[in-house]
Amino acid sequence: MENKGKNIEQAQESCYQQWMSLQSQRVPELKQALAQRRTHEGTADAAADDNKLRELTQNIIGDFKNYAGKRADLSHRCSSNYYAPSWNTPLENALLWMGGCRPSSFFRLVYALCGSQTEIRVTQFLRNIDGYDYSGSGGASLSDLTAEQLAKINVLHVKIIDEEEKMTKKVSSLQEDAADIPISTVAYAEEHVGEPNAMVDQALDKQEEAMATLLAEADNLRVDTLTKIIEILTLVQAGDFFMAGKKLHLSMHQWGALRDRRRRECIIDAGNDAGGEEEK
């Protein structure tokens, strides 16, 4: 009988692929829920739309928590895979922080959406587009963030940056441990480079365990940050935020894959390696 079992890396990649599939599924769900809510603004159906949107945003938070839990379980068996995943593109890996995105990047997304949506609305107003009603949005976009909301987001942003810096110091210390005793001394003493060594294995196992703990802490910080941001936003703003975040995540993966294909198609003239000239 064929063995259908998976090794740890395959299990981790499968978990990731399921997560990406779920992200793709949530985008049209958010689009539909947001469209219905905006269509029914000021009508009796708005309350029912709010309930649907509230349930969807809570489900999305639950998605993040479940994914973080699965990663925590799998990382205890091999955490280093998450710090430079083979299933990611090089572009994505270059942007990783503690196995994922920086929680502070969520705030940058809020600010970016707030600015871009405000610019669009001002342009619409100046062009006097027929049917445009500035006052009828009902908090329908992140350009409608109030001064109170912005103040709360700023306070939270500062707090999260501080948490990130603390965690960055922890992982920096772990990285420096690789050049410490016993790993460095064993490497120096070994006659043949890279020979199996029980002492090194024990030290690296301990380091992987510490990295797994940090990964779980980072994931928890990401989930906690998302939850607190959503508490500040209105339902429609939260829906906009989630949809933008998911589309960005999915797009970065596709853009990274596209750039990889372009790089593989580039041919470097062997006689001009030092100059970095490329030929198609």
C-alpha positions as CSV (number, residue, x, y, z in Angstrom):
1,M,0.0,0.0,0.0
2,E,1.3,3.5,-0.9
3,N,2.4,5.6,2.1
4,K,0.3,8.7,2.1
5,G,2.0,10.2,5.1
6,K,3.7,13.6,5.0
7,N,7.0,14.7,6.3
8,I,7.1,17.8,8.6
9,E,7.9,20.3,5.8
10,Q,5.1,18.9,3.6
11,A,2.7,19.2,6.5
12,Q,3.7,22.8,7.1
13,E,3.4,23.6,3.4
14,S,0.0,21.9,3.2
15,C,-1.1,24.0,6.2
16,Y,0.0,27.2,4.3
17,Q,-1.7,26.2,1.1
18,Q,-5.0,25.7,3.0
19,W,-4.5,29.1,4.6
20,M,-4.0,30.8,1.2
21,S,-7.0,29.0,-0.2
22,L,-9.1,30.3,2.7
23,Q,-7.8,33.8,2.0
24,S,-9.0,33.6,-1.6
25,Q,-12.3,32.3,-0.4
26,R,-12.8,35.2,2.0
27,V,-12.2,38.0,-0.6
28,P,-15.5,37.5,-2.6
29,E,-17.4,36.9,0.7
30,L,-16.2,40.3,2.0
31,K,-16.9,42.0,-1.4
32,Q,-20.5,40.7,-1.3
33,A,-21.1,41.6,2.4
34,L,-19.7,45.1,1.9
35,A,-21.7,45.7,-1.3
36,Q,-24.9,44.7,0.4
37,R,-24.3,46.8,3.4
38,R,-23.5,49.9,1.3
39,T,-26.6,49.3,-0.9
40,H,-28.9,49.0,2.1
41,E,-27.4,52.0,3.9
42,G,-30.3,53.8,5.7
43,T,-32.8,51.0,5.1
44,A,-34.4,48.4,7.3
45,D,-32.1,45.8,5.8
46,A,-29.0,47.5,7.1
47,A,-29.2,45.8,10.5
48,A,-29.3,42.3,8.9
49,D,-26.3,43.3,6.8
50,D,-24.5,44.5,9.9
51,N,-25.0,41.1,11.5
52,K,-23.7,39.2,8.5
53,L,-20.6,41.5,8.3
54,R,-20.0,41.2,12.0
55,E,-20.2,37.4,11.8
56,L,-17.8,37.4,8.8
57,T,-15.2,39.6,10.5
58,Q,-15.4,37.4,13.6
59,N,-14.9,34.3,11.4
60,I,-11.9,35.9,9.8
61,I,-10.3,36.6,13.3
62,G,-11.1,33.0,14.1
63,D,-9.3,32.0,10.8
64,F,-6.2,33.8,12.0
65,K,-6.3,32.2,15.5
66,N,-6.8,28.7,14.0
67,Y,-3.9,29.2,11.6
68,A,-1.6,30.5,14.3
69,G,-2.5,27.4,16.5
70,K,-1.7,25.0,13.6
71,R,1.6,26.8,13.0
72,A,2.5,26.6,16.7
73,D,1.8,22.8,16.7
74,L,3.9,22.2,13.6
75,S,6.7,24.5,14.5
76,H,7.6,22.6,17.7
77,R,8.8,19.8,15.4
78,C,10.7,22.1,13.1
79,S,10.5,25.8,13.5
80,S,13.3,27.0,11.2
81,N,11.2,26.2,8.1
82,Y,8.9,29.1,9.1
83,Y,11.7,31.7,9.1
84,A,12.5,31.1,5.4
85,P,9.7,28.9,4.0
86,S,10.5,27.0,0.9
87,W,6.8,27.5,-0.2
88,N,7.3,31.3,-0.2
89,T,8.9,33.3,-3.0
90,P,12.2,35.0,-2.4
91,L,10.4,38.3,-2.4
92,E,8.1,37.2,0.4
93,N,11.0,35.7,2.4
94,A,12.9,39.0,2.1
95,L,10.0,40.8,3.8
96,L,9.4,38.3,6.6
97,W,9.6,39.2,10.3
98,M,9.4,36.3,12.7
99,G,7.8,34.0,10.2
100,G,5.2,36.5,9.0
101,C,4.4,40.1,8.5
102,R,5.2,42.8,11.0
103,P,2.1,43.6,13.1
104,S,3.0,47.3,12.7
105,S,2.4,46.8,8.9
106,F,-1.3,46.6,9.7
107,F,-1.2,50.2,10.7
108,R,0.6,51.2,7.6
109,L,-2.2,49.6,5.6
110,V,-4.8,51.5,7.6
111,Y,-3.0,54.8,6.9
112,A,-2.5,54.0,3.2
113,L,-6.2,53.1,2.7
114,C,-7.3,56.2,4.7
115,G,-5.1,58.5,2.5
116,S,-6.0,56.9,-0.9
117,Q,-9.7,56.7,-0.2
118,T,-9.7,60.3,0.9
119,E,-7.9,61.4,-2.2
120,I,-10.5,59.5,-4.4
121,R,-13.4,61.1,-2.6
122,V,-11.9,64.6,-2.9
123,T,-11.4,64.0,-6.6
124,Q,-14.9,62.8,-7.0
125,F,-16.2,65.8,-5.2
126,L,-14.2,68.2,-7.3
127,R,-15.3,66.5,-10.5
128,N,-18.9,66.7,-9.2
129,I,-19.7,63.1,-10.3
130,D,-23.4,62.6,-10.6
131,G,-24.9,60.7,-7.7
132,Y,-21.9,61.2,-5.4
133,D,-23.0,61.9,-1.9
134,Y,-20.2,62.7,0.6
135,S,-22.5,62.6,3.6
136,G,-24.2,59.3,2.8
137,S,-21.2,56.9,3.4
138,G,-22.1,56.2,7.0
139,G,-18.5,55.3,8.0
140,A,-18.3,53.3,4.8
141,S,-14.6,53.7,4.2
142,L,-11.4,54.3,6.0
143,S,-11.4,57.9,4.8
144,D,-14.1,58.4,7.4
145,L,-11.9,57.7,10.4
146,T,-12.7,60.1,13.2
147,A,-10.1,62.0,15.2
148,E,-10.9,59.7,18.1
149,Q,-10.3,56.6,16.0
150,L,-7.0,57.9,14.7
151,A,-5.9,58.8,18.2
152,K,-6.6,55.2,19.4
153,I,-4.9,53.7,16.4
154,N,-1.8,55.9,17.0
155,V,-1.6,54.8,20.6
156,L,-1.9,51.2,19.7
157,H,0.7,51.6,16.9
158,V,3.3,52.9,19.3
159,K,2.6,50.1,21.7
160,I,2.9,47.4,19.0
161,I,6.2,48.8,17.7
162,D,7.6,48.6,21.3
163,E,6.5,44.9,21.4
164,E,8.1,44.2,18.1
165,E,11.4,45.7,19.2
166,K,11.4,43.5,22.3
167,M,10.8,40.4,20.2
168,T,13.4,41.4,17.6
169,K,16.0,41.6,20.4
170,K,15.1,38.1,21.5
171,V,15.6,36.6,18.0
172,S,18.8,38.6,17.6
173,S,20.1,37.0,20.8
174,L,19.2,33.5,19.4
175,Q,21.0,34.3,16.1
176,E,24.1,35.3,18.0
177,D,24.0,32.0,20.0
178,A,25.0,30.2,16.8
179,A,28.5,31.7,17.1
180,D,28.8,30.7,20.8
181,I,29.8,27.6,22.8
182,P,29.4,24.7,22.0
183,I,28.6,25.2,18.3
184,S,31.5,27.4,17.4
185,T,34.1,25.4,19.4
186,V,32.9,22.1,17.9
187,A,33.1,23.5,14.4
188,Y,36.6,24.7,15.1
189,A,37.8,21.4,16.6
190,E,36.3,19.0,14.0
191,E,38.8,17.7,11.5
192,H,36.1,17.2,8.8
193,V,33.6,20.1,8.3
194,G,30.0,19.3,9.1
195,E,30.4,15.9,10.7
196,P,27.5,14.8,12.9
197,N,27.9,15.8,16.5
198,A,25.5,15.0,19.4
199,M,26.5,18.1,21.3
200,V,25.7,20.3,18.3
201,D,22.4,18.5,17.7
202,Q,21.4,19.1,21.2
203,A,22.3,22.8,21.0
204,L,20.5,23.3,17.7
205,D,17.4,21.4,19.0
206,K,17.3,23.8,22.0
207,Q,17.6,26.8,19.6
208,E,14.8,25.5,17.4
209,E,12.6,25.1,20.5
210,A,13.3,28.7,21.4
211,M,12.6,29.8,17.8
212,A,9.3,28.0,17.9
213,T,8.3,29.8,21.1
214,L,9.2,33.1,19.5
215,L,7.2,32.2,16.4
216,A,4.1,31.5,18.6
217,E,4.6,34.8,20.4
218,A,4.9,36.7,17.1
219,D,1.7,35.0,15.8
220,N,-0.1,35.9,18.9
221,L,1.0,39.5,18.6
222,R,-0.2,39.6,15.0
223,V,-3.6,38.2,16.0
224,D,-3.9,40.5,19.0
225,T,-3.0,43.5,16.9
226,L,-5.7,42.6,14.3
227,T,-8.3,42.1,17.0
228,K,-7.6,45.5,18.6
229,I,-7.6,47.3,15.3
230,I,-11.0,45.8,14.4
231,E,-12.4,46.9,17.7
232,I,-11.5,50.5,16.8
233,L,-13.0,50.5,13.3
234,T,-16.6,50.4,12.3
235,L,-17.9,47.2,10.7
236,V,-17.6,48.4,7.2
237,Q,-14.2,49.9,7.8
238,A,-13.1,46.5,9.3
239,G,-14.4,44.8,6.2
240,D,-12.5,47.2,3.9
241,F,-9.4,46.6,6.0
242,F,-9.6,42.8,5.9
243,M,-10.3,42.8,2.2
244,A,-7.3,45.0,1.5
245,G,-5.0,43.0,3.7
246,K,-6.0,39.7,2.1
247,K,-5.7,41.0,-1.5
248,L,-2.3,42.4,-0.6
249,H,-1.2,39.1,0.9
250,L,-2.4,37.1,-2.2
251,S,-1.0,39.7,-4.6
252,M,2.5,39.7,-3.0
253,H,2.7,35.9,-3.5
254,Q,1.7,36.2,-7.1
255,W,4.0,39.1,-7.8
256,G,6.8,37.3,-6.2
257,A,6.2,34.2,-8.4
258,L,6.0,36.5,-11.5
259,R,9.4,38.1,-10.6
260,D,10.9,34.6,-10.1
261,R,9.8,33.5,-13.6
262,R,11.3,36.7,-15.0
263,R,14.6,36.1,-13.3
264,R,14.8,32.5,-14.5
265,E,14.2,33.8,-18.1
266,C,17.1,36.2,-17.8
267,I,20.4,35.0,-19.3
268,I,23.6,36.5,-17.9
269,D,26.5,36.7,-20.4
270,A,29.3,34.6,-18.7
271,G,31.9,37.1,-20.0
272,N,30.2,40.0,-18.2
273,D,29.4,38.4,-14.9
274,A,31.2,41.2,-13.0
275,G,29.3,43.9,-14.8
276,G,26.0,42.2,-14.2
277,E,24.8,42.6,-17.8
278,E,21.8,40.5,-18.7
279,E,20.5,39.2,-22.0
280,K,17.1,37.9,-22.9
